[in-house]
Amino acid sequence: MGSLREFETWEPLLRAVRAQNPAVARWAGAVGRGGAVVPRADDVTDLDRAELDSALLQVQDALRTDGLWTVSFSVQYEDDGRAEVRLAPASVDQVFSVPGLNPTSAELVLVDGARPEPVRCQPQAYPARTAPSSDPDRLEQVLRERLPDAVGATDAEIAATEHRLGIALPDELKAVYRVTNAEHGGDWDRYAREAEVLGFVLRPLEELHFTDTTDRGLSFEDAATVAVTTSPSDAVQVLITSPGWLVIGDLSDGSGVPLCLDLTPGPVEDDSVREPGRKPPAVVLVNSADGWEIQRAAGADLEVLQIGWLDTEPTDLAPLIGLPRLRTLTAMPGKIADPLVIAKLTGLEYLRIGLDEWEALVAADAVPPSLLAAGISRYDNSSTRARNMFDALRSRSDIAPQDAARRTIAGRLTL
């Protein structure tokens, strides 16, 4: 998949819009992962509409490649066949998004390429264990009995896949591929039989790959407001994603959900090794029906604190000062007693508060320098006021605005 900065990414869209609107020399648009705003003509064929939709999908794929949710841009066509796309600055430097298409909240990524700590979290290494029931030879024998007409992979093909992936495949998986390489040649009866015997739809060796280690499409806040904590008895490490999850197939229910082999499993220790007593959770919601108070929540393991609507009195943030793992704070407008205390929370990566609280921080030059992203809670649909605040925050970040030349993509259309 291409990048937004490559003309080849944009060419199909520019060509499709020009074909449907020949008289249009300039236009502006926006494309998001879930939709787009571009010129569309009514009196066109279904084929023309399909061409435009296909072109939009190519730009949406580039959004995912570049780790963005939306891109705003303008287009200009020249008489000699050249075309120019100019990206809006926020589409390149920072992401301004409305999580869940909610018009009363928004967020801005302040540091180019920044990801929340749960996304950055890598799996731990635990001693390898082999289940007592593991018997690759017996597995291969049973599969050959149940799938007599299957065509398996050769040892050379399996070795080539191991070389490509940079790992040694588990013996059980190699036993499966020696029996079948999921190549059915259009024989859907065989396809269904193999899925029934295996319990899932196996992918051919050439399609094996590790999962994408990005944010899996989550907004910054979605990922920043969770904690990934693996307990001693967990068979699978609690992670948003892992470089050790090898995609080997798909669920057989037609959902398209990939099935992974976990090559970085959890500790799988006995429950008796758990520490006695119950620690406060790493994610706590106060001022809510949950009944938590900030004094009780403010433990050494607290990572995420969210302040809700319930209490009439604003919350005093003083108990949070000095907590070693606190990285995310969200609060509804008017629910923080003294916003300037936030300046003393030196490990914050994500902060979502009301506009009044943000304006107090900016006026006092008290915005935590550790922030990777910022959010605004319920700003009464005042998008102008929110964007003014985001401009103020953006100007304080370490990212230098990109010049117009770097945001311009130009090329020649082949109509």
ABEGO torsion letter per residue (X at the ends): XBBAABAAAAAAAAAAAAAABAABABBBBBBBAAEBBBBBBABBBAAAAAAAAAAAAAAAAAAAAAGBABBBBBBBBBAAGBBBBBBBAAAAABBBBBBGGBAABBBBBABBGBBBAAAABBBBBBBBBBBAABBAAAAAAAAAAABAABBBBBAAAAAAAAAAAGBBBBAAAAAAAAABAGBAGGBAAAAAAAAAAAGBBBBBAAABBBBBABAGGBBAAAAAABBBBBBAABABBBBABBAABBBABBBAAGAGBBBBBBABBBAGBBAAABBBEBBBBABBBBGBAAGBBAAAABBAABABBBBBAABABBBBAAAABGBAABABBBBBBGABABAAAAAABAABABBBBBAAAAAAAAAAGABBAABABBBBBGAGGBAAAAAAAAAAAAAABABBBBBAAAABBBBBBBX
